[in-house]
Amino acid sequence: MPDYVVILESAWVVKDVKSLDDAIGIAISEAGKRLNPAAKYVEVEAGMLACPFCEGELNSAIVVAHTALVGLLLEMKVFRAESPEHAARIARSVIGKALRDVPLQVKDVTAL
């Protein structure tokens, strides 16, 4: 059975922030703390979006009224899964247990 790398996209709300960089740092830190004992092998990073005008990359975060919505990418290696769909279900289950009430969406599944 093959191994896979699964990338999930998550939306993280951060309150009482003054800047975009602070919001991204706080979101990554909070997600890491919640993942730490149970799923410390999950890599957390800020998500990026493609600019529709210049095709450059932009942070997937927005701050309005000192409240931020930050898009995070959660990367996990899944070993010995039966299929890409099975690997995605395993990753959603493991990460979802650690990050309760956080929306998750499968972004990419790649065979190793």
Biopython code that builds the backbone (N, CA, C, O; Angstrom):
import numpy as np
from Bio.PDB.StructureBuilder import StructureBuilder

atoms = [
    (1, "MET", "N", (0.847, -1.180, 0.000)),
    (1, "MET", "CA", (0.000, 0.000, 0.000)),
    (1, "MET", "C", (0.890, 1.239, 0.000)),
    (1, "MET", "O", (1.883, 1.296, 0.725)),
    (2, "PRO", "N", (0.534, 2.224, -0.808)),
    (2, "PRO", "CA", (1.390, 3.421, -0.932)),
    (2, "PRO", "C", (1.212, 4.412, 0.222)),
    (2, "PRO", "O", (0.257, 4.341, 0.995)),
    (3, "ASP", "N", (2.167, 5.330, 0.305)),
    (3, "ASP", "CA", (2.129, 6.417, 1.276)),
    (3, "ASP", "C", (1.705, 7.689, 0.552)),
    (3, "ASP", "O", (1.934, 7.829, -0.649)),
    (4, "TYR", "N", (1.087, 8.617, 1.284)),
    (4, "TYR", "CA", (0.572, 9.848, 0.693)),
    (4, "TYR", "C", (0.915, 11.047, 1.572)),
    (4, "TYR", "O", (1.128, 10.921, 2.778)),
    (5, "VAL", "N", (0.962, 12.210, 0.931)),
    (5, "VAL", "CA", (1.021, 13.490, 1.632)),
    (5, "VAL", "C", (-0.321, 14.165, 1.392)),
    (5, "VAL", "O", (-0.715, 14.394, 0.248)),
    (6, "VAL", "N", (-1.022, 14.482, 2.484)),
    (6, "VAL", "CA", (-2.338, 15.095, 2.397)),
    (6, "VAL", "C", (-2.235, 16.527, 2.908)),
    (6, "VAL", "O", (-1.690, 16.770, 3.985)),
    (7, "ILE", "N", (-2.757, 17.469, 2.136)),
    (7, "ILE", "CA", (-2.784, 18.867, 2.553)),
    (7, "ILE", "C", (-4.244, 19.270, 2.728)),
    (7, "ILE", "O", (-5.053, 19.166, 1.805)),
    (8, "LEU", "N", (-4.559, 19.732, 3.938)),
    (8, "LEU", "CA", (-5.898, 20.207, 4.245)),
    (8, "LEU", "C", (-5.865, 21.718, 4.411)),
    (8, "LEU", "O", (-4.881, 22.282, 4.889)),
    (9, "GLU", "N", (-6.939, 22.358, 4.017)),
    (9, "GLU", "CA", (-7.078, 23.800, 4.187)),
    (9, "GLU", "C", (-8.037, 24.048, 5.342)),
    (9, "GLU", "O", (-9.056, 23.370, 5.474)),
    (10, "SER", "N", (-7.699, 25.032, 6.181)),
    (10, "SER", "CA", (-8.493, 25.319, 7.356)),
    (10, "SER", "C", (-8.718, 26.818, 7.485)),
    (10, "SER", "O", (-7.870, 27.613, 7.079)),
    (11, "ALA", "N", (-9.848, 27.204, 8.045)),
    (11, "ALA", "CA", (-10.143, 28.609, 8.333)),
    (11, "ALA", "C", (-10.010, 28.826, 9.835)),
    (11, "ALA", "O", (-10.633, 28.116, 10.626)),
    (12, "TRP", "N", (-9.200, 29.805, 10.229)),
    (12, "TRP", "CA", (-8.926, 30.042, 11.645)),
    (12, "TRP", "C", (-9.288, 31.484, 11.983)),
    (12, "TRP", "O", (-8.832, 32.409, 11.310)),
    (13, "VAL", "N", (-10.099, 31.685, 13.015)),
    (13, "VAL", "CA", (-10.517, 33.010, 13.452)),
    (13, "VAL", "C", (-9.633, 33.450, 14.611)),
    (13, "VAL", "O", (-9.441, 32.706, 15.572)),
    (14, "VAL", "N", (-9.089, 34.679, 14.513)),
    (14, "VAL", "CA", (-8.248, 35.247, 15.567)),
    (14, "VAL", "C", (-8.850, 36.595, 15.952)),
    (14, "VAL", "O", (-9.108, 37.435, 15.090)),
    (15, "LYS", "N", (-9.073, 36.797, 17.256)),
    (15, "LYS", "CA", (-9.677, 38.047, 17.729)),
    (15, "LYS", "C", (-8.617, 38.948, 18.362)),
    (15, "LYS", "O", (-7.567, 38.478, 18.800)),
    (16, "ASP", "N", (-8.904, 40.221, 18.403)),
    (16, "ASP", "CA", (-8.055, 41.242, 19.024)),
    (16, "ASP", "C", (-6.659, 41.289, 18.430)),
    (16, "ASP", "O", (-5.674, 41.189, 19.161)),
    (17, "VAL", "N", (-6.557, 41.438, 17.122)),
    (17, "VAL", "CA", (-5.264, 41.581, 16.457)),
    (17, "VAL", "C", (-5.179, 42.966, 15.825)),
    (17, "VAL", "O", (-6.194, 43.572, 15.481)),
    (18, "LYS", "N", (-3.960, 43.448, 15.681)),
    (18, "LYS", "CA", (-3.754, 44.769, 15.109)),
    (18, "LYS", "C", (-3.219, 44.722, 13.685)),
    (18, "LYS", "O", (-3.410, 45.670, 12.923)),
    (19, "SER", "N", (-2.552, 43.632, 13.315)),
    (19, "SER", "CA", (-1.974, 43.569, 11.976)),
    (19, "SER", "C", (-2.162, 42.178, 11.375)),
    (19, "SER", "O", (-2.469, 41.209, 12.069)),
    (20, "LEU", "N", (-1.970, 42.119, 10.086)),
    (20, "LEU", "CA", (-2.093, 40.856, 9.357)),
    (20, "LEU", "C", (-1.011, 39.869, 9.777)),
    (20, "LEU", "O", (-1.290, 38.682, 9.950)),
    (21, "ASP", "N", (0.215, 40.343, 9.940)),
    (21, "ASP", "CA", (1.311, 39.454, 10.346)),
    (21, "ASP", "C", (1.079, 38.864, 11.730)),
    (21, "ASP", "O", (1.371, 37.691, 11.964)),
    (22, "ASP", "N", (0.545, 39.687, 12.664)),
    (22, "ASP", "CA", (0.223, 39.179, 13.996)),
    (22, "ASP", "C", (-0.848, 38.095, 13.913)),
    (22, "ASP", "O", (-0.751, 37.070, 14.587)),
    (23, "ALA", "N", (-1.859, 38.319, 13.093)),
    (23, "ALA", "CA", (-2.956, 37.359, 12.954)),
    (23, "ALA", "C", (-2.441, 36.024, 12.428)),
    (23, "ALA", "O", (-2.828, 34.968, 12.928)),
    (24, "ILE", "N", (-1.572, 36.064, 11.423)),
    (24, "ILE", "CA", (-1.031, 34.830, 10.859)),
    (24, "ILE", "C", (-0.187, 34.096, 11.892)),
    (24, "ILE", "O", (-0.307, 32.880, 12.044)),
    (25, "GLY", "N", (0.666, 34.827, 12.601)),
    (25, "GLY", "CA", (1.504, 34.204, 13.631)),
    (25, "GLY", "C", (0.692, 33.583, 14.747)),
    (25, "GLY", "O", (0.993, 32.478, 15.197)),
    (26, "ILE", "N", (-0.329, 34.280, 15.195)),
    (26, "ILE", "CA", (-1.181, 33.762, 16.266)),
    (26, "ILE", "C", (-1.943, 32.529, 15.789)),
    (26, "ILE", "O", (-2.045, 31.551, 16.530)),
    (27, "ALA", "N", (-2.473, 32.554, 14.583)),
    (27, "ALA", "CA", (-3.230, 31.409, 14.051)),
    (27, "ALA", "C", (-2.340, 30.172, 13.956)),
    (27, "ALA", "O", (-2.758, 29.082, 14.347)),
    (28, "ILE", "N", (-1.126, 30.326, 13.444)),
    (28, "ILE", "CA", (-0.208, 29.186, 13.337)),
    (28, "ILE", "C", (0.144, 28.661, 14.721)),
    (28, "ILE", "O", (0.190, 27.449, 14.933)),
    (29, "SER", "N", (0.393, 29.564, 15.662)),
    (29, "SER", "CA", (0.743, 29.165, 17.026)),
    (29, "SER", "C", (-0.405, 28.425, 17.710)),
    (29, "SER", "O", (-0.191, 27.381, 18.327)),
    (30, "GLU", "N", (-1.618, 28.961, 17.604)),
    (30, "GLU", "CA", (-2.774, 28.316, 18.238)),
    (30, "GLU", "C", (-3.047, 26.944, 17.628)),
    (30, "GLU", "O", (-3.335, 25.991, 18.353)),
    (31, "ALA", "N", (-2.961, 26.837, 16.320)),
    (31, "ALA", "CA", (-3.183, 25.541, 15.665)),
    (31, "ALA", "C", (-2.113, 24.543, 16.111)),
    (31, "ALA", "O", (-2.423, 23.385, 16.390)),
    (32, "GLY", "N", (-0.870, 24.983, 16.177)),
    (32, "GLY", "CA", (0.219, 24.110, 16.628)),
    (32, "GLY", "C", (0.012, 23.618, 18.051)),
    (32, "GLY", "O", (0.274, 22.453, 18.349)),
    (33, "LYS", "N", (-0.458, 24.499, 18.933)),
    (33, "LYS", "CA", (-0.713, 24.101, 20.325)),
    (33, "LYS", "C", (-1.803, 23.040, 20.406)),
    (33, "LYS", "O", (-1.685, 22.079, 21.166)),
    (34, "ARG", "N", (-2.862, 23.215, 19.623)),
    (34, "ARG", "CA", (-3.960, 22.239, 19.666)),
    (34, "ARG", "C", (-3.576, 20.908, 19.031)),
    (34, "ARG", "O", (-4.105, 19.861, 19.406)),
    (35, "LEU", "N", (-2.659, 20.948, 18.073)),
    (35, "LEU", "CA", (-2.211, 19.716, 17.410)),
    (35, "LEU", "C", (-1.118, 18.997, 18.193)),
    (35, "LEU", "O", (-0.904, 17.802, 17.989)),
    (36, "ASN", "N", (-0.421, 19.702, 19.088)),
    (36, "ASN", "CA", (0.825, 19.205, 19.644)),
    (36, "ASN", "C", (0.792, 17.814, 20.265)),
    (36, "ASN", "O", (1.506, 16.953, 19.752)),
    (37, "PRO", "N", (0.053, 17.513, 21.294)),
    (37, "PRO", "CA", (0.246, 16.167, 21.844)),
    (37, "PRO", "C", (-0.259, 15.048, 20.938)),
    (37, "PRO", "O", (0.390, 14.010, 20.808)),
    (38, "ALA", "N", (-1.415, 15.258, 20.313)),
    (38, "ALA", "CA", (-2.037, 14.174, 19.554)),
    (38, "ALA", "C", (-1.503, 14.054, 18.127)),
    (38, "ALA", "O", (-1.361, 12.945, 17.612)),
    (39, "ALA", "N", (-1.211, 15.176, 17.490)),
    (39, "ALA", "CA", (-0.832, 15.147, 16.076)),
    (39, "ALA", "C", (0.309, 16.134, 15.830)),
    (39, "ALA", "O", (0.201, 17.011, 14.973)),
    (40, "LYS", "N", (1.394, 15.990, 16.577)),
    (40, "LYS", "CA", (2.502, 16.936, 16.460)),
    (40, "LYS", "C", (3.272, 16.796, 15.149)),
    (40, "LYS", "O", (4.110, 17.640, 14.832)),
    (41, "TYR", "N", (3.000, 15.751, 14.394)),
    (41, "TYR", "CA", (3.666, 15.518, 13.119)),
    (41, "TYR", "C", (2.994, 16.257, 11.962)),
    (41, "TYR", "O", (3.409, 16.102, 10.813)),
    (42, "VAL", "N", (1.981, 17.047, 12.240)),
    (42, "VAL", "CA", (1.291, 17.824, 11.219)),
    (42, "VAL", "C", (2.008, 19.163, 11.057)),
    (42, "VAL", "O", (2.243, 19.870, 12.037)),
    (43, "GLU", "N", (2.356, 19.509, 9.811)),
    (43, "GLU", "CA", (3.012, 20.783, 9.513)),
    (43, "GLU", "C", (1.933, 21.842, 9.292)),
    (43, "GLU", "O", (0.959, 21.608, 8.577)),
    (44, "VAL", "N", (2.117, 23.011, 9.914)),
    (44, "VAL", "CA", (1.151, 24.105, 9.805)),
    (44, "VAL", "C", (1.835, 25.302, 9.159)),
    (44, "VAL", "O", (2.927, 25.702, 9.564)),
    (45, "GLU", "N", (1.177, 25.870, 8.146)),
    (45, "GLU", "CA", (1.707, 27.088, 7.523)),
    (45, "GLU", "C", (0.548, 27.927, 7.011)),
    (45, "GLU", "O", (-0.568, 27.434, 6.849)),
    (46, "ALA", "N", (0.826, 29.195, 6.759)),
    (46, "ALA", "CA", (-0.197, 30.101, 6.238)),
    (46, "ALA", "C", (-0.500, 29.743, 4.786)),
    (46, "ALA", "O", (0.402, 29.410, 4.018)),
    (47, "GLY", "N", (-1.753, 29.815, 4.427)),
    (47, "GLY", "CA", (-2.151, 29.544, 3.055)),
    (47, "GLY", "C", (-1.888, 30.736, 2.157)),
    (47, "GLY", "O", (-1.751, 31.864, 2.630)),
    (48, "MET", "N", (-1.819, 30.485, 0.881)),
    (48, "MET", "CA", (-1.581, 31.533, -0.113)),
    (48, "MET", "C", (-2.664, 31.443, -1.187)),
    (48, "MET", "O", (-3.149, 30.361, -1.518)),
    (49, "LEU", "N", (-3.026, 32.605, -1.720)),
    (49, "LEU", "CA", (-3.999, 32.688, -2.810)),
    (49, "LEU", "C", (-3.339, 33.345, -4.010)),
    (49, "LEU", "O", (-2.401, 34.127, -3.855)),
    (50, "ALA", "N", (-3.817, 33.037, -5.188)),
    (50, "ALA", "CA", (-3.308, 33.674, -6.397)),
    (50, "ALA", "C", (-4.064, 34.974, -6.638)),
    (50, "ALA", "O", (-5.295, 35.000, -6.600)),
    (51, "CYS", "N", (-3.328, 36.048, -6.885)),
    (51, "CYS", "CA", (-3.931, 37.348, -7.197)),
    (51, "CYS", "C", (-4.578, 37.248, -8.587)),
    (51, "CYS", "O", (-3.918, 36.816, -9.532)),
    (52, "PRO", "N", (-5.847, 37.635, -8.731)),
    (52, "PRO", "CA", (-6.502, 37.527, -10.038)),
    (52, "PRO", "C", (-5.965, 38.522, -11.073)),
    (52, "PRO", "O", (-6.194, 38.350, -12.270)),
    (53, "PHE", "N", (-5.264, 39.546, -10.628)),
    (53, "PHE", "CA", (-4.776, 40.574, -11.548)),
    (53, "PHE", "C", (-3.327, 40.342, -11.961)),
    (53, "PHE", "O", (-3.008, 40.345, -13.150)),
    (54, "CYS", "N", (-2.441, 40.139, -10.967)),
    (54, "CYS", "CA", (-1.021, 40.023, -11.289)),
    (54, "CYS", "C", (-0.521, 38.581, -11.246)),
    (54, "CYS", "O", (0.630, 38.314, -11.594)),
    (55, "GLU", "N", (-1.372, 37.656, -10.826)),
    (55, "GLU", "CA", (-1.039, 36.233, -10.704)),
    (55, "GLU", "C", (0.069, 35.965, -9.693)),
    (55, "GLU", "O", (0.668, 34.889, -9.695)),
    (56, "GLY", "N", (0.345, 36.944, -8.825)),
    (56, "GLY", "CA", (1.296, 36.744, -7.728)),
    (56, "GLY", "C", (0.591, 36.060, -6.574)),
    (56, "GLY", "O", (-0.608, 35.790, -6.644)),
    (57, "GLU", "N", (1.329, 35.779, -5.514)),
    (57, "GLU", "CA", (0.744, 35.110, -4.349)),
    (57, "GLU", "C", (0.435, 36.123, -3.259)),
    (57, "GLU", "O", (1.222, 37.034, -3.003)),
    (58, "LEU", "N", (-0.719, 35.957, -2.618)),
    (58, "LEU", "CA", (-1.166, 36.796, -1.522)),
    (58, "LEU", "C", (-1.458, 35.924, -0.311)),
    (58, "LEU", "O", (-1.832, 34.761, -0.458)),
    (59, "ASN", "N", (-1.289, 36.482, 0.891)),
    (59, "ASN", "CA", (-1.673, 35.761, 2.104)),
    (59, "ASN", "C", (-3.174, 35.529, 2.095)),
    (59, "ASN", "O", (-3.937, 36.396, 1.671)),
    (60, "SER", "N", (-3.596, 34.372, 2.557)),
    (60, "SER", "CA", (-5.030, 34.099, 2.627)),
    (60, "SER", "C", (-5.519, 34.469, 4.024)),
    (60, "SER", "O", (-5.940, 33.611, 4.800)),
    (61, "ALA", "N", (-5.455, 35.755, 4.324)),
    (61, "ALA", "CA", (-5.905, 36.266, 5.617)),
    (61, "ALA", "C", (-6.483, 37.653, 5.416)),
    (61, "ALA", "O", (-6.095, 38.378, 4.500)),
    (62, "ILE", "N", (-7.417, 38.012, 6.286)),
    (62, "ILE", "CA", (-8.029, 39.333, 6.240)),
    (62, "ILE", "C", (-8.300, 39.766, 7.677)),
    (62, "ILE", "O", (-8.700, 38.961, 8.517)),
    (63, "VAL", "N", (-8.074, 41.055, 7.945)),
    (63, "VAL", "CA", (-8.352, 41.623, 9.264)),
    (63, "VAL", "C", (-9.400, 42.709, 9.092)),
    (63, "VAL", "O", (-9.234, 43.634, 8.296)),
    (64, "VAL", "N", (-10.490, 42.583, 9.856)),
    (64, "VAL", "CA", (-11.549, 43.572, 9.868)),
    (64, "VAL", "C", (-11.967, 43.773, 11.319)),
    (64, "VAL", "O", (-12.299, 42.808, 12.007)),
    (65, "ALA", "N", (-11.953, 45.008, 11.786)),
    (65, "ALA", "CA", (-12.381, 45.353, 13.142)),
    (65, "ALA", "C", (-11.641, 44.526, 14.195)),
    (65, "ALA", "O", (-12.252, 43.995, 15.122)),
    (66, "HIS", "N", (-10.336, 44.427, 14.041)),
    (66, "HIS", "CA", (-9.460, 43.695, 14.974)),
    (66, "HIS", "C", (-9.785, 42.213, 15.077)),
    (66, "HIS", "O", (-9.417, 41.567, 16.059)),
    (67, "THR", "N", (-10.465, 41.667, 14.084)),
    (67, "THR", "CA", (-10.750, 40.233, 14.016)),
    (67, "THR", "C", (-10.257, 39.730, 12.663)),
    (67, "THR", "O", (-10.515, 40.340, 11.626)),
    (68, "ALA", "N", (-9.541, 38.604, 12.695)),
    (68, "ALA", "CA", (-8.937, 38.083, 11.465)),
    (68, "ALA", "C", (-9.491, 36.706, 11.127)),
    (68, "ALA", "O", (-9.836, 35.911, 12.001)),
    (69, "LEU", "N", (-9.562, 36.461, 9.839)),
    (69, "LEU", "CA", (-9.832, 35.124, 9.315)),
    (69, "LEU", "C", (-8.576, 34.727, 8.542)),
    (69, "LEU", "O", (-8.208, 35.370, 7.559)),
    (70, "VAL", "N", (-7.927, 33.657, 9.002)),
    (70, "VAL", "CA", (-6.654, 33.227, 8.426)),
    (70, "VAL", "C", (-6.831, 31.846, 7.808)),
    (70, "VAL", "O", (-7.346, 30.931, 8.451)),
    (71, "GLY", "N", (-6.406, 31.704, 6.574)),
    (71, "GLY", "CA", (-6.409, 30.398, 5.911)),
    (71, "GLY", "C", (-5.104, 29.682, 6.214)),
    (71, "GLY", "O", (-4.025, 30.212, 5.946)),
    (72, "LEU", "N", (-5.194, 28.490, 6.768)),
    (72, "LEU", "CA", (-4.015, 27.696, 7.099)),
    (72, "LEU", "C", (-3.960, 26.447, 6.232)),
    (72, "LEU", "O", (-4.993, 25.911, 5.832)),
    (73, "LEU", "N", (-2.748, 25.992, 5.947)),
    (73, "LEU", "CA", (-2.534, 24.712, 5.275)),
    (73, "LEU", "C", (-1.942, 23.742, 6.290)),
    (73, "LEU", "O", (-0.952, 24.052, 6.953)),
    (74, "LEU", "N", (-2.549, 22.577, 6.404)),
    (74, "LEU", "CA", (-2.120, 21.541, 7.340)),
    (74, "LEU", "C", (-1.656, 20.343, 6.521)),
    (74, "LEU", "O", (-2.447, 19.737, 5.799)),
    (75, "GLU", "N", (-0.384, 20.003, 6.631)),
    (75, "GLU", "CA", (0.202, 18.929, 5.824)),
    (75, "GLU", "C", (0.530, 17.737, 6.707)),
    (75, "GLU", "O", (1.151, 17.882, 7.760)),
    (76, "MET", "N", (0.108, 16.559, 6.271)),
    (76, "MET", "CA", (0.304, 15.335, 7.044)),
    (76, "MET", "C", (0.678, 14.185, 6.111)),
    (76, "MET", "O", (0.102, 14.035, 5.033)),
    (77, "LYS", "N", (1.642, 13.383, 6.535)),
    (77, "LYS", "CA", (1.984, 12.170, 5.787)),
    (77, "LYS", "C", (1.128, 11.033, 6.314)),
    (77, "LYS", "O", (1.026, 10.823, 7.523)),
    (78, "VAL", "N", (0.517, 10.305, 5.398)),
    (78, "VAL", "CA", (-0.314, 9.150, 5.736)),
    (78, "VAL", "C", (0.353, 7.927, 5.131)),
    (78, "VAL", "O", (0.563, 7.862, 3.920)),
    (79, "PHE", "N", (0.684, 6.959, 5.972)),
    (79, "PHE", "CA", (1.397, 5.770, 5.528)),
    (79, "PHE", "C", (0.433, 4.608, 5.322)),
    (79, "PHE", "O", (-0.496, 4.406, 6.104)),
    (80, "ARG", "N", (0.670, 3.852, 4.258)),
    (80, "ARG", "CA", (-0.055, 2.619, 3.943)),
    (80, "ARG", "C", (-1.562, 2.811, 3.831)),
    (80, "ARG", "O", (-2.335, 2.072, 4.442)),
    (81, "ALA", "N", (-1.978, 3.802, 3.053)),
    (81, "ALA", "CA", (-3.399, 3.999, 2.789)),
    (81, "ALA", "C", (-3.780, 3.212, 1.545)),
    (81, "ALA", "O", (-2.943, 2.965, 0.677)),
    (82, "GLU", "N", (-5.028, 2.824, 1.464)),
    (82, "GLU", "CA", (-5.500, 2.018, 0.342)),
    (82, "GLU", "C", (-5.649, 2.831, -0.946)),
    (82, "GLU", "O", (-5.474, 2.301, -2.044)),
    (83, "SER", "N", (-5.977, 4.135, -0.805)),
    (83, "SER", "CA", (-6.200, 4.995, -1.969)),
    (83, "SER", "C", (-6.026, 6.447, -1.530)),
    (83, "SER", "O", (-5.933, 6.724, -0.335)),
    (84, "PRO", "N", (-5.980, 7.372, -2.485)),
    (84, "PRO", "CA", (-5.919, 8.787, -2.094)),
    (84, "PRO", "C", (-7.122, 9.226, -1.247)),
    (84, "PRO", "O", (-6.974, 10.024, -0.321)),
    (85, "GLU", "N", (-8.293, 8.711, -1.564)),
    (85, "GLU", "CA", (-9.486, 9.049, -0.788)),
    (85, "GLU", "C", (-9.369, 8.531, 0.638)),
    (85, "GLU", "O", (-9.768, 9.213, 1.582)),
    (86, "HIS", "N", (-8.826, 7.333, 0.800)),
    (86, "HIS", "CA", (-8.630, 6.755, 2.124)),
    (86, "HIS", "C", (-7.627, 7.590, 2.914)),
    (86, "HIS", "O", (-7.829, 7.826, 4.105)),
    (87, "ALA", "N", (-6.559, 8.038, 2.277)),
    (87, "ALA", "CA", (-5.562, 8.882, 2.931)),
    (87, "ALA", "C", (-6.187, 10.203, 3.387)),
    (87, "ALA", "O", (-5.898, 10.685, 4.482)),
    (88, "ALA", "N", (-7.040, 10.783, 2.548)),
    (88, "ALA", "CA", (-7.705, 12.033, 2.910)),
    (88, "ALA", "C", (-8.633, 11.838, 4.101)),
    (88, "ALA", "O", (-8.692, 12.691, 4.986)),
    (89, "ARG", "N", (-9.361, 10.722, 4.131)),
    (89, "ARG", "CA", (-10.247, 10.445, 5.268)),
    (89, "ARG", "C", (-9.449, 10.270, 6.554)),
    (89, "ARG", "O", (-9.868, 10.749, 7.608)),
    (90, "ILE", "N", (-8.308, 9.593, 6.485)),
    (90, "ILE", "CA", (-7.458, 9.401, 7.666)),
    (90, "ILE", "C", (-6.959, 10.753, 8.179)),
    (90, "ILE", "O", (-7.024, 11.028, 9.377)),
    (91, "ALA", "N", (-6.464, 11.590, 7.272)),
    (91, "ALA", "CA", (-5.946, 12.898, 7.671)),
    (91, "ALA", "C", (-7.048, 13.769, 8.279)),
    (91, "ALA", "O", (-6.836, 14.417, 9.303)),
    (92, "ARG", "N", (-8.212, 13.782, 7.651)),
    (92, "ARG", "CA", (-9.329, 14.574, 8.203)),
    (92, "ARG", "C", (-9.726, 14.078, 9.586)),
    (92, "ARG", "O", (-10.057, 14.878, 10.462)),
    (93, "SER", "N", (-9.694, 12.778, 9.785)),
    (93, "SER", "CA", (-10.048, 12.212, 11.083)),
    (93, "SER", "C", (-9.038, 12.596, 12.159)),
    (93, "SER", "O", (-9.421, 13.045, 13.240)),
    (94, "VAL", "N", (-7.759, 12.422, 11.869)),
    (94, "VAL", "CA", (-6.709, 12.710, 12.855)),
    (94, "VAL", "C", (-6.665, 14.195, 13.186)),
    (94, "VAL", "O", (-6.658, 14.575, 14.357)),
    (95, "ILE", "N", (-6.637, 15.034, 12.156)),
    (95, "ILE", "CA", (-6.558, 16.472, 12.374)),
    (95, "ILE", "C", (-7.866, 17.007, 12.945)),
    (95, "ILE", "O", (-7.851, 17.885, 13.808)),
    (96, "GLY", "N", (-8.985, 16.491, 12.476)),
    (96, "GLY", "CA", (-10.292, 16.924, 12.964)),
    (96, "GLY", "C", (-10.500, 16.651, 14.439)),
    (96, "GLY", "O", (-11.164, 17.434, 15.118)),
    (97, "LYS", "N", (-9.949, 15.554, 14.956)),
    (97, "LYS", "CA", (-10.062, 15.268, 16.389)),
    (97, "LYS", "C", (-9.304, 16.291, 17.217)),
    (97, "LYS", "O", (-9.764, 16.679, 18.291)),
    (98, "ALA", "N", (-8.159, 16.731, 16.737)),
    (98, "ALA", "CA", (-7.357, 17.712, 17.467)),
    (98, "ALA", "C", (-7.910, 19.123, 17.320)),
    (98, "ALA", "O", (-7.815, 19.924, 18.249)),
    (99, "LEU", "N", (-8.481, 19.432, 16.173)),
    (99, "LEU", "CA", (-8.994, 20.778, 15.898)),
    (99, "LEU", "C", (-10.514, 20.747, 15.800)),
    (99, "LEU", "O", (-11.078, 20.972, 14.728)),
    (100, "ARG", "N", (-11.154, 20.478, 16.883)),
    (100, "ARG", "CA", (-12.615, 20.416, 16.876)),
    (100, "ARG", "C", (-13.197, 21.779, 16.507)),
    (100, "ARG", "O", (-12.621, 22.813, 16.844)),
    (101, "ASP", "N", (-14.323, 21.783, 15.826)),
    (101, "ASP", "CA", (-15.039, 22.986, 15.422)),
    (101, "ASP", "C", (-14.244, 23.879, 14.470)),
    (101, "ASP", "O", (-14.526, 25.073, 14.369)),
    (102, "VAL", "N", (-13.266, 23.323, 13.779)),
    (102, "VAL", "CA", (-12.501, 24.072, 12.779)),
    (102, "VAL", "C", (-12.805, 23.442, 11.425)),
    (102, "VAL", "O", (-12.598, 22.242, 11.245)),
    (103, "PRO", "N", (-13.297, 24.237, 10.461)),
    (103, "PRO", "CA", (-13.617, 23.659, 9.148)),
    (103, "PRO", "C", (-12.356, 23.198, 8.418)),
    (103, "PRO", "O", (-11.347, 23.903, 8.403)),
    (104, "LEU", "N", (-12.419, 22.025, 7.821)),
    (104, "LEU", "CA", (-11.304, 21.440, 7.078)),
    (104, "LEU", "C", (-11.772, 21.046, 5.680)),
    (104, "LEU", "O", (-12.880, 20.542, 5.499)),
    (105, "GLN", "N", (-10.912, 21.283, 4.702)),
    (105, "GLN", "CA", (-11.206, 20.863, 3.336)),
    (105, "GLN", "C", (-9.943, 20.283, 2.725)),
    (105, "GLN", "O", (-8.854, 20.832, 2.897)),
    (106, "VAL", "N", (-10.088, 19.178, 2.015)),
    (106, "VAL", "CA", (-8.932, 18.542, 1.362)),
    (106, "VAL", "C", (-8.504, 19.426, 0.209)),
    (106, "VAL", "O", (-9.300, 19.735, -0.676)),
    (107, "LYS", "N", (-7.235, 19.833, 0.222)),
    (107, "LYS", "CA", (-6.661, 20.687, -0.829)),
    (107, "LYS", "C", (-5.895, 19.860, -1.845)),
    (107, "LYS", "O", (-5.998, 20.104, -3.047)),
    (108, "ASP", "N", (-5.111, 18.864, -1.366)),
    (108, "ASP", "CA", (-4.284, 18.080, -2.274)),
    (108, "ASP", "C", (-3.909, 16.765, -1.616)),
    (108, "ASP", "O", (-3.690, 16.706, -0.406)),
    (109, "VAL", "N", (-3.836, 15.706, -2.419)),
    (109, "VAL", "CA", (-3.340, 14.397, -1.980)),
    (109, "VAL", "C", (-2.327, 13.937, -3.021)),
    (109, "VAL", "O", (-2.647, 13.811, -4.203)),
    (110, "THR", "N", (-1.090, 13.687, -2.563)),
    (110, "THR", "CA", (-0.017, 13.302, -3.468)),
    (110, "THR", "C", (0.621, 12.016, -2.966)),
    (110, "THR", "O", (0.888, 11.869, -1.774)),
    (111, "ALA", "N", (0.862, 11.087, -3.883)),
    (111, "ALA", "CA", (1.553, 9.826, -3.518)),
    (111, "ALA", "C", (3.037, 10.113, -3.334)),
    (111, "ALA", "O", (3.630, 10.904, -4.067)),
    (112, "LEU", "N", (3.626, 9.448, -2.330)),
    (112, "LEU", "CA", (5.071, 9.592, -2.110)),
    (112, "LEU", "C", (5.849, 8.642, -2.980)),
    (112, "LEU", "O", (7.079, 8.623, -2.928)),
]
sb = StructureBuilder()
sb.init_structure("model")
sb.init_model(0)
sb.init_chain("A")
sb.init_seg("    ")
for serial, (resi, resn, name, xyz) in enumerate(atoms, 1):
    if name == "N":
        sb.init_residue(resn, " ", resi, " ")
    sb.init_atom(name, np.array(xyz, "f"), 0.0, 1.0, " ", f" {name:<3s}", serial, name[0])
structure = sb.get_structure()
